[in-house]
């Protein structure tokens, strides 16, 4: 693979990773807002199982948002990693390289 093709592949990977990070961040943020506004309703109705589910999933989403760059790189590797033009680029690529 030539140097120009490698740079183009790296830029496409970086752009895809950024788009995936925006999508994940938006979905998780909206979900956490819904959790905030439904908390009182769940407490009033006594649905403690759903409260636990919301609490644990909110914690998982918060951790994913903290490590958003790593999570988005994982999904980018799943999305583009099987394509032949990106295999060589992904072989030597790390999260900190982007």
MOPAC internal coordinates of N, CA, C and O (Angstrom, degrees):
PM7 1SCF
backbone

  N    0.0000 0     0.00 0     0.00 0    0    0    0
  C    1.4469 1     0.00 0     0.00 0    1    0    0
  C    1.5210 1   107.98 1     0.00 0    2    1    0
  O    1.2310 1   121.08 1   -47.40 1    3    2    1
  N    1.3147 1   115.55 1   132.60 1    3    2    1
  C    1.4565 1   118.91 1  -178.60 1    5    3    2
  C    1.5242 1   110.47 1   -75.75 1    6    5    3
  O    1.2310 1   121.43 1   -13.37 1    7    6    5
  N    1.3101 1   114.86 1   166.63 1    7    6    5
  C    1.4603 1   121.58 1  -177.59 1    9    7    6
  C    1.5256 1   111.45 1   -64.22 1   10    9    7
  O    1.2310 1   120.62 1   142.28 1   11   10    9
  N    1.3462 1   116.42 1   -37.72 1   11   10    9
  C    1.4646 1   120.62 1  -179.98 1   13   11   10
  C    1.5258 1   110.25 1   -66.46 1   14   13   11
  O    1.2310 1   120.36 1   137.06 1   15   14   13
  N    1.3213 1   116.91 1   -42.94 1   15   14   13
  C    1.4632 1   120.58 1   179.30 1   17   15   14
  C    1.5233 1   110.65 1   -66.27 1   18   17   15
  O    1.2310 1   120.23 1   142.74 1   19   18   17
  N    1.3134 1   117.17 1   -37.26 1   19   18   17
  C    1.4576 1   120.79 1   178.37 1   21   19   18
  C    1.5251 1   111.03 1   -64.80 1   22   21   19
  O    1.2310 1   120.30 1   138.78 1   23   22   21
  N    1.3334 1   117.03 1   -41.22 1   23   22   21
  C    1.4659 1   120.26 1   178.09 1   25   23   22
  C    1.5223 1   111.58 1   -67.09 1   26   25   23
  O    1.2310 1   120.22 1   140.77 1   27   26   25
  N    1.3365 1   117.19 1   -39.23 1   27   26   25
  C    1.4585 1   120.54 1   176.94 1   29   27   26
  C    1.5204 1   111.17 1   -64.48 1   30   29   27
  O    1.2310 1   120.54 1   138.77 1   31   30   29
  N    1.3226 1   116.57 1   -41.23 1   31   30   29
  C    1.4620 1   120.56 1   178.52 1   33   31   30
  C    1.5261 1   110.46 1   -64.84 1   34   33   31
  O    1.2310 1   120.61 1   138.77 1   35   34   33
  N    1.3162 1   116.44 1   -41.23 1   35   34   33
  C    1.4655 1   120.45 1   179.58 1   37   35   34
  C    1.5354 1   110.67 1   -64.66 1   38   37   35
  O    1.2310 1   120.06 1   138.76 1   39   38   37
  N    1.3151 1   117.48 1   -41.24 1   39   38   37
  C    1.4650 1   121.14 1   178.65 1   41   39   38
  C    1.5245 1   111.37 1   -65.81 1   42   41   39
  O    1.2310 1   120.65 1   141.02 1   43   42   41
  N    1.3282 1   116.37 1   -38.98 1   43   42   41
  C    1.4669 1   119.07 1   177.61 1   45   43   42
  C    1.5219 1   111.28 1   -67.04 1   46   45   43
  O    1.2310 1   120.23 1   140.98 1   47   46   45
  N    1.3218 1   117.17 1   -39.02 1   47   46   45
  C    1.4666 1   121.10 1   176.62 1   49   47   46
  C    1.5197 1   109.99 1   -63.03 1   50   49   47
  O    1.2310 1   120.58 1   136.42 1   51   50   49
  N    1.3207 1   116.51 1   -43.58 1   51   50   49
  C    1.4615 1   120.68 1  -179.70 1   53   51   50
  C    1.5266 1   110.98 1   -63.67 1   54   53   51
  O    1.2310 1   119.98 1   137.32 1   55   54   53
  N    1.3131 1   117.64 1   -42.68 1   55   54   53
  C    1.4607 1   121.51 1   179.49 1   57   55   54
  C    1.5236 1   110.80 1   -65.55 1   58   57   55
  O    1.2310 1   120.24 1   138.79 1   59   58   57
  N    1.3145 1   117.15 1   -41.21 1   59   58   57
  C    1.4676 1   121.21 1   177.98 1   61   59   58
  C    1.5187 1   110.59 1   -64.60 1   62   61   59
  O    1.2310 1   120.20 1   138.70 1   63   62   61
  N    1.3257 1   117.23 1   -41.30 1   63   62   61
  C    1.4563 1   120.89 1   178.35 1   65   63   62
  C    1.5240 1   110.79 1   -62.69 1   66   65   63
  O    1.2310 1   120.24 1   138.35 1   67   66   65
  N    1.3129 1   117.15 1   -41.65 1   67   66   65
  C    1.4635 1   120.44 1   179.09 1   69   67   66
  C    1.5292 1   111.23 1   -64.51 1   70   69   67
  O    1.2310 1   120.45 1   138.96 1   71   70   69
  N    1.3275 1   116.74 1   -41.04 1   71   70   69
  C    1.4678 1   120.01 1   178.53 1   73   71   70
  C    1.5241 1   111.74 1   -64.89 1   74   73   71
  O    1.2310 1   120.51 1   138.48 1   75   74   73
  N    1.3159 1   116.62 1   -41.52 1   75   74   73
  C    1.4664 1   120.45 1   178.25 1   77   75   74
  C    1.5230 1   110.19 1   -65.13 1   78   77   75
  O    1.2310 1   119.75 1   141.04 1   79   78   77
  N    1.3176 1   118.08 1   -38.96 1   79   78   77
  C    1.4665 1   121.32 1   178.24 1   81   79   78
  C    1.5240 1   111.17 1   -63.23 1   82   81   79
  O    1.2310 1   120.14 1   139.92 1   83   82   81
  N    1.3182 1   117.34 1   -40.08 1   83   82   81
  C    1.4618 1   120.62 1   178.15 1   85   83   82
  C    1.5201 1   110.82 1   -65.33 1   86   85   83
  O    1.2310 1   120.25 1   137.20 1   87   86   85
  N    1.3233 1   117.12 1   -42.80 1   87   86   85
  C    1.4661 1   120.89 1   179.77 1   89   87   86
  C    1.5220 1   110.66 1   -64.02 1   90   89   87
  O    1.2310 1   120.12 1   133.48 1   91   90   89
  N    1.3222 1   117.37 1   -46.52 1   91   90   89
  C    1.4680 1   121.17 1   179.76 1   93   91   90
  C    1.5254 1   110.36 1   -63.16 1   94   93   91
  O    1.2310 1   120.44 1   134.16 1   95   94   93
  N    1.3165 1   116.77 1   -45.84 1   95   94   93
  C    1.4610 1   120.54 1  -179.64 1   97   95   94
  C    1.5146 1   112.39 1   -61.73 1   98   97   95
  O    1.2310 1   120.19 1   138.49 1   99   98   97
  N    1.3179 1   117.24 1   -41.51 1   99   98   97
  C    1.4586 1   120.94 1   179.65 1  101   99   98
  C    1.5285 1   111.85 1   -66.10 1  102  101   99
  O    1.2310 1   120.60 1   133.39 1  103  102  101
  N    1.3217 1   116.45 1   -46.61 1  103  102  101
  C    1.4633 1   120.11 1  -179.10 1  105  103  102
  C    1.5246 1   110.72 1   -63.66 1  106  105  103
  O    1.2310 1   120.16 1   134.07 1  107  106  105
  N    1.3134 1   117.30 1   -45.93 1  107  106  105
  C    1.4649 1   119.97 1  -178.75 1  109  107  106
  C    1.5231 1   111.57 1   -66.52 1  110  109  107
  O    1.2310 1   119.98 1   141.05 1  111  110  109
  N    1.3153 1   117.64 1   -38.95 1  111  110  109
  C    1.4604 1   120.49 1   179.89 1  113  111  110
  C    1.5182 1   111.09 1   -66.27 1  114  113  111
  O    1.2310 1   120.00 1   136.84 1  115  114  113
  N    1.3137 1   117.61 1   -43.16 1  115  114  113
  C    1.4663 1   120.28 1   177.32 1  117  115  114
  C    1.5267 1   111.57 1   -64.95 1  118  117  115
  O    1.2310 1   120.46 1   141.49 1  119  118  117
  N    1.3165 1   116.74 1   -38.51 1  119  118  117
  C    1.4679 1   120.42 1   177.86 1  121  119  118
  C    1.5256 1   110.80 1   -64.63 1  122  121  119
  O    1.2310 1   120.00 1   138.36 1  123  122  121
  N    1.3147 1   117.61 1   -41.64 1  123  122  121
  C    1.4598 1   120.28 1   178.51 1  125  123  122
  C    1.5237 1   111.15 1   -66.40 1  126  125  123
  O    1.2310 1   119.60 1   146.32 1  127  126  125
  N    1.3276 1   118.38 1   -33.68 1  127  126  125
  C    1.4709 1   121.11 1   174.90 1  129  127  126
  C    1.5278 1   110.80 1   -65.42 1  130  129  127
  O    1.2310 1   120.21 1   137.84 1  131  130  129
  N    1.3147 1   117.20 1   -42.16 1  131  130  129
  C    1.4706 1   120.69 1   176.65 1  133  131  130
  C    1.5243 1   109.89 1   -62.76 1  134  133  131
  O    1.2310 1   120.19 1   138.05 1  135  134  133
  N    1.3161 1   117.24 1   -41.95 1  135  134  133
  C    1.4651 1   120.56 1   177.06 1  137  135  134
  C    1.5313 1   110.39 1   -58.61 1  138  137  135
  O    1.2310 1   120.27 1   137.95 1  139  138  137
  N    1.3198 1   117.10 1   -42.05 1  139  138  137
  C    1.4557 1   120.91 1  -178.98 1  141  139  138
  C    1.5236 1   111.40 1   -61.33 1  142  141  139
  O    1.2310 1   120.49 1   136.80 1  143  142  141
  N    1.3204 1   116.68 1   -43.20 1  143  142  141
  C    1.4551 1   119.77 1  -176.23 1  145  143  142
  C    1.5290 1   113.62 1   -80.83 1  146  145  143
  O    1.2310 1   119.38 1   163.32 1  147  146  145
  N    1.3256 1   118.78 1   -16.68 1  147  146  145
  C    1.4632 1   120.59 1   178.51 1  149  147  146
  C    1.5270 1   112.48 1   -98.71 1  150  149  147
  O    1.2310 1   119.97 1   175.98 1  151  150  149
  N    1.3054 1   117.67 1    -4.02 1  151  150  149
  C    1.4652 1   121.01 1  -178.09 1  153  151  150
  C    1.5245 1   111.44 1   -58.96 1  154  153  151
  O    1.2310 1   119.69 1   131.59 1  155  154  153
  N    1.3191 1   118.20 1   -48.41 1  155  154  153
  C    1.4674 1   121.44 1  -177.20 1  157  155  154
  C    1.5220 1   111.06 1   -63.63 1  158  157  155
  O    1.2310 1   120.03 1   141.66 1  159  158  157
  N    1.3178 1   117.55 1   -38.34 1  159  158  157
  C    1.4616 1   120.77 1   178.61 1  161  159  158
  C    1.5281 1   110.98 1   -63.52 1  162  161  159
  O    1.2310 1   120.23 1   138.27 1  163  162  161
  N    1.3154 1   117.17 1   -41.73 1  163  162  161
  C    1.4591 1   120.43 1  -179.94 1  165  163  162
  C    1.5234 1   111.28 1   -67.41 1  166  165  163
  O    1.2310 1   120.40 1   143.38 1  167  166  165
  N    1.3311 1   116.85 1   -36.62 1  167  166  165
  C    1.4672 1   120.40 1   177.61 1  169  167  166
  C    1.5275 1   109.76 1   -67.19 1  170  169  167
  O    1.2310 1   119.88 1   136.40 1  171  170  169
  N    1.3334 1   117.82 1   -43.60 1  171  170  169
  C    1.4642 1   121.34 1  -179.46 1  173  171  170
  C    1.5206 1   112.34 1   -63.05 1  174  173  171
  O    1.2310 1   120.33 1   142.32 1  175  174  173
  N    1.3151 1   116.98 1   -37.68 1  175  174  173
  C    1.4638 1   120.63 1  -178.98 1  177  175  174
  C    1.5222 1   112.46 1   -85.18 1  178  177  175
  O    1.2310 1   119.91 1   170.73 1  179  178  177
  N    1.3103 1   117.77 1    -9.27 1  179  178  177
  C    1.4654 1   121.40 1   177.88 1  181  179  178
  C    1.5177 1   113.63 1    74.48 1  182  181  179
  O    1.2310 1   119.75 1  -149.85 1  183  182  181
  N    1.2863 1   118.08 1    30.15 1  183  182  181
  C    1.4640 1   122.35 1   179.82 1  185  183  182
  C    1.5252 1   109.68 1   -90.69 1  186  185  183
  O    1.2310 1   121.42 1  -105.28 1  187  186  185
  N    1.3204 1   114.88 1    74.72 1  187  186  185
  C    1.4626 1   120.17 1  -173.17 1  189  187  186
  C    1.5251 1   112.76 1   -73.23 1  190  189  187
  O    1.2310 1   120.24 1   154.11 1  191  190  189
  N    1.3134 1   117.14 1   -25.89 1  191  190  189
  C    1.4627 1   119.66 1   175.39 1  193  191  190
  C    1.5184 1   111.35 1   -64.41 1  194  193  191
  O    1.2310 1   120.85 1   138.47 1  195  194  193
  N    1.3328 1   115.99 1   -41.53 1  195  194  193
  C    1.4606 1   119.38 1   177.25 1  197  195  194
  C    1.5217 1   111.61 1   -69.54 1  198  197  195
  O    1.2310 1   120.56 1   147.81 1  199  198  197
  N    1.3273 1   116.54 1   -32.19 1  199  198  197
  C    1.4673 1   119.24 1   175.94 1  201  199  198
  C    1.5276 1   111.03 1   -63.23 1  202  201  199
  O    1.2310 1   120.89 1   137.50 1  203  202  201
  N    1.3266 1   115.90 1   -42.50 1  203  202  201
  C    1.4599 1   119.60 1   177.53 1  205  203  202
  C    1.5314 1   110.59 1   -64.22 1  206  205  203
  O    1.2310 1   120.89 1   137.78 1  207  206  205
  N    1.3277 1   115.91 1   -42.22 1  207  206  205
  C    1.4644 1   119.47 1   179.10 1  209  207  206
  C    1.5295 1   110.46 1   -62.70 1  210  209  207
  O    1.2310 1   120.54 1   137.46 1  211  210  209
  N    1.3240 1   116.57 1   -42.54 1  211  210  209
  C    1.4625 1   119.51 1   177.55 1  213  211  210
  C    1.5258 1   111.51 1   -64.81 1  214  213  211
  O    1.2310 1   120.57 1   138.42 1  215  214  213
  N    1.3059 1   116.51 1   -41.58 1  215  214  213
  C    1.4618 1   119.47 1  -179.49 1  217  215  214
  C    1.5155 1   112.38 1   -63.58 1  218  217  215
  O    1.2310 1   120.77 1   134.76 1  219  218  217
  N    1.3286 1   116.14 1   -45.24 1  219  218  217
  C    1.4666 1   119.14 1  -178.98 1  221  219  218
  C    1.5297 1   111.89 1   -69.47 1  222  221  219
  O    1.2310 1   120.75 1   139.63 1  223  222  221
  N    1.3402 1   116.18 1   -40.37 1  223  222  221
  C    1.4681 1   117.44 1   178.79 1  225  223  222
  C    1.5288 1   110.94 1   -71.03 1  226  225  223
  O    1.2310 1   119.78 1   148.13 1  227  226  225
  N    1.3307 1   118.02 1   -31.87 1  227  226  225
  C    1.4637 1   120.22 1   176.06 1  229  227  226
  C    1.5237 1   110.48 1   -65.48 1  230  229  227
  O    1.2310 1   120.49 1   140.88 1  231  230  229
  N    1.3161 1   116.66 1   -39.12 1  231  230  229
  C    1.4623 1   120.33 1   176.64 1  233  231  230
  C    1.5301 1   111.01 1   -64.04 1  234  233  231
  O    1.2310 1   120.53 1   137.57 1  235  234  233
  N    1.3375 1   116.59 1   -42.43 1  235  234  233
  C    1.4614 1   120.25 1   178.28 1  237  235  234
  C    1.5363 1   110.77 1   -64.24 1  238  237  235
  O    1.2310 1   120.55 1   139.27 1  239  238  237
  N    1.3423 1   116.55 1   -40.73 1  239  238  237
  C    1.4636 1   119.27 1   178.43 1  241  239  238
  C    1.5260 1   111.54 1   -67.26 1  242  241  239
  O    1.2310 1   120.23 1   142.50 1  243  242  241
  N    1.3121 1   117.17 1   -37.50 1  243  242  241
  C    1.4535 1   120.62 1   177.99 1  245  243  242
  C    1.5254 1   110.81 1   -63.74 1  246  245  243
  O    1.2310 1   120.24 1   136.73 1  247  246  245
  N    1.3137 1   117.14 1   -43.27 1  247  246  245
  C    1.4676 1   120.25 1   176.76 1  249  247  246
  C    1.5260 1   111.10 1   -64.19 1  250  249  247
  O    1.2310 1   120.10 1   141.74 1  251  250  249
  N    1.3329 1   117.42 1   -38.26 1  251  250  249
  C    1.4632 1   120.23 1   177.60 1  253  251  250
  C    1.5222 1   110.75 1   -65.96 1  254  253  251
  O    1.2310 1   120.17 1   144.35 1  255  254  253
  N    1.3278 1   117.27 1   -35.65 1  255  254  253
  C    1.4629 1   119.53 1   177.51 1  257  255  254
  C    1.5280 1   111.85 1   -70.57 1  258  257  255
  O    1.2310 1   120.64 1   146.41 1  259  258  257
  N    1.3183 1   116.39 1   -33.59 1  259  258  257
  C    1.4644 1   119.85 1   177.30 1  261  259  258
  C    1.5349 1   110.32 1   -66.18 1  262  261  259
  O    1.2310 1   120.66 1   138.26 1  263  262  261
  N    1.3221 1   116.34 1   -41.74 1  263  262  261
  C    1.4607 1   121.92 1   179.42 1  265  263  262
  C    1.5290 1   110.96 1  -103.37 1  266  265  263
  O    1.2310 1   120.52 1  -138.10 1  267  266  265
  N    1.3135 1   116.61 1    41.90 1  267  266  265
  C    1.4590 1   121.75 1  -173.55 1  269  267  266
  C    1.5220 1   112.63 1   -62.87 1  270  269  267
  O    1.2310 1   120.14 1   142.94 1  271  270  269
  N    1.3025 1   117.33 1   -37.06 1  271  270  269
  C    1.4657 1   119.91 1  -179.23 1  273  271  270
  C    1.5311 1   111.00 1   -64.89 1  274  273  271
  O    1.2310 1   120.57 1   138.89 1  275  274  273
  N    1.3218 1   116.51 1   -41.11 1  275  274  273
  C    1.4647 1   120.59 1   178.74 1  277  275  274
  C    1.5273 1   111.18 1   -68.78 1  278  277  275
  O    1.2310 1   120.71 1   138.57 1  279  278  277
  N    1.3201 1   116.24 1   -41.43 1  279  278  277
  C    1.4692 1   120.56 1  -179.65 1  281  279  278
  C    1.5237 1   110.28 1   -65.30 1  282  281  279
  O    1.2310 1   120.33 1   135.57 1  283  282  281
  N    1.3200 1   116.97 1   -44.43 1  283  282  281
  C    1.4661 1   119.83 1   179.96 1  285  283  282
  C    1.5278 1   111.28 1   -67.64 1  286  285  283
  O    1.2310 1   119.88 1   147.11 1  287  286  285
  N    1.3301 1   117.83 1   -32.89 1  287  286  285
  C    1.4638 1   119.89 1   176.12 1  289  287  286
  C    1.5237 1   110.49 1   -67.13 1  290  289  287
  O    1.2310 1   120.23 1   141.66 1  291  290  289
  N    1.3288 1   117.17 1   -38.34 1  291  290  289
  C    1.4702 1   121.47 1   177.02 1  293  291  290
  C    1.5247 1   110.61 1   -60.22 1  294  293  291
  O    1.2310 1   120.49 1   133.02 1  295  294  293
  N    1.3394 1   116.67 1   -46.98 1  295  294  293
  C    1.4554 1   119.86 1  -179.59 1  297  295  294
  C    1.5311 1   111.86 1   -70.43 1  298  297  295
  O    1.2310 1   120.14 1   148.41 1  299  298  297
  N    1.3181 1   117.33 1   -31.59 1  299  298  297
  C    1.4630 1   120.25 1   175.35 1  301  299  298
  C    1.5169 1   110.27 1   -65.84 1  302  301  299
  O    1.2310 1   120.71 1   139.41 1  303  302  301
  N    1.3189 1   116.25 1   -40.59 1  303  302  301
  C    1.4671 1   119.99 1   177.55 1  305  303  302
  C    1.5232 1   111.06 1   -64.97 1  306  305  303
  O    1.2310 1   120.31 1   142.70 1  307  306  305
  N    1.3316 1   117.01 1   -37.30 1  307  306  305
  C    1.4629 1   119.62 1   175.44 1  309  307  306
  C    1.5256 1   111.16 1   -66.71 1  310  309  307
  O    1.2310 1   120.47 1   139.59 1  311  310  309
  N    1.3348 1   116.71 1   -40.41 1  311  310  309
  C    1.4535 1   121.85 1  -175.80 1  313  311  310
  C    1.5326 1   112.05 1   -71.90 1  314  313  311
  O    1.2310 1   120.00 1   133.52 1  315  314  313
  N    1.3166 1   117.61 1   -46.48 1  315  314  313
  C    1.4623 1   121.36 1  -173.55 1  317  315  314
  C    1.5237 1   113.98 1  -106.61 1  318  317  315
  O    1.2310 1   119.66 1   170.49 1  319  318  317
  N    1.3144 1   118.26 1    -9.51 1  319  318  317
  C    1.4616 1   121.11 1  -172.07 1  321  319  318
  C    1.5067 1   115.57 1   -66.84 1  322  321  319
  O    1.2310 1   119.85 1   157.41 1  323  322  321
  N    1.3177 1   117.90 1   -22.59 1  323  322  321
  C    1.4626 1   120.21 1  -177.98 1  325  323  322
  C    1.5196 1   112.93 1   -85.01 1  326  325  323
  O    1.2310 1   120.57 1   166.10 1  327  326  325
  N    1.3146 1   116.51 1   -13.90 1  327  326  325
  C    1.4668 1   119.57 1  -179.30 1  329  327  326
  C    1.5192 1   109.94 1   -76.44 1  330  329  327
  O    1.2310 1   121.23 1   -39.34 1  331  330  329
  N    1.3083 1   115.25 1   140.66 1  331  330  329
  C    1.4706 1   120.92 1  -174.47 1  333  331  330
  C    1.5252 1   112.33 1   -63.86 1  334  333  331
  O    1.2310 1   120.02 1   144.40 1  335  334  333
  N    1.3265 1   117.56 1   -35.60 1  335  334  333
  C    1.4743 1   119.13 1  -176.13 1  337  335  334
  C    1.5270 1   113.01 1   -71.96 1  338  337  335
  O    1.2310 1   120.20 1   165.28 1  339  338  337
  N    1.3339 1   117.21 1   -14.72 1  339  338  337
  C    1.4680 1   120.08 1  -178.71 1  341  339  338
  C    1.5238 1   113.44 1  -107.56 1  342  341  339
  O    1.2310 1   119.22 1   171.72 1  343  342  341
  N    1.3149 1   119.09 1    -8.28 1  343  342  341
  C    1.4695 1   121.16 1  -176.43 1  345  343  342
  C    1.5252 1   112.50 1   -60.72 1  346  345  343
  O    1.2310 1   120.77 1   133.18 1  347  346  345
  N    1.3129 1   116.13 1   -46.82 1  347  346  345
  C    1.4707 1   119.47 1  -179.47 1  349  347  346
  C    1.5251 1   111.48 1   -65.44 1  350  349  347
  O    1.2310 1   120.93 1   142.87 1  351  350  349
  N    1.3222 1   115.83 1   -37.13 1  351  350  349
  C    1.4677 1   119.52 1  -179.81 1  353  351  350
  C    1.5151 1   110.82 1   -68.34 1  354  353  351
  O    1.2310 1   120.06 1   137.34 1  355  354  353
  N    1.3324 1   117.49 1   -42.66 1  355  354  353
  C    1.4629 1   121.03 1   179.85 1  357  355  354
  C    1.5224 1   112.36 1   -68.61 1  358  357  355
  O    1.2310 1   120.08 1   154.45 1  359  358  357
  N    1.3300 1   117.45 1   -25.55 1  359  358  357
  C    1.4639 1   120.48 1  -178.29 1  361  359  358
  C    1.5297 1   111.56 1   -61.20 1  362  361  359
  O    1.2310 1   120.35 1   141.98 1  363  362  361
  N    1.3110 1   116.93 1   -38.02 1  363  362  361
  C    1.4596 1   119.63 1  -178.51 1  365  363  362
  C    1.5167 1   113.82 1  -108.46 1  366  365  363
  O    1.2310 1   120.12 1  -165.51 1  367  366  365
  N    1.3278 1   117.37 1    14.49 1  367  366  365
  C    1.4521 1   121.23 1  -174.07 1  369  367  366
  C    1.5127 1   110.88 1  -103.16 1  370  369  367
  O    1.2310 1   121.18 1   -39.91 1  371  370  369
  N    1.3253 1   115.35 1   140.09 1  371  370  369
  C    1.4510 1   122.20 1   178.11 1  373  371  370
  C    1.5378 1   107.92 1  -127.37 1  374  373  371
  O    1.2310 1   120.42 1   -13.58 1  375  374  373
  N    1.3235 1   116.80 1   166.42 1  375  374  373
  C    1.4593 1   120.44 1  -179.42 1  377  375  374
  C    1.5268 1   110.66 1   -61.08 1  378  377  375
  O    1.2310 1   120.14 1   140.23 1  379  378  377
  N    1.2877 1   117.34 1   -39.77 1  379  378  377
  C    1.4649 1   120.82 1  -177.44 1  381  379  378
  C    1.5300 1   112.20 1   -70.35 1  382  381  379
  O    1.2310 1   119.65 1   163.29 1  383  382  381
  N    1.3366 1   118.27 1   -16.71 1  383  382  381
  C    1.4629 1   121.08 1   178.75 1  385  383  382
  C    1.5160 1   112.09 1   -74.24 1  386  385  383
  O    1.2310 1   120.49 1   157.14 1  387  386  385
  N    1.3156 1   116.68 1   -22.86 1  387  386  385
  C    1.4580 1   120.18 1  -179.16 1  389  387  386
  C    1.4892 1   108.26 1   -92.96 1  390  389  387
  O    1.2310 1   120.10 1   180.00 1  391  390  389

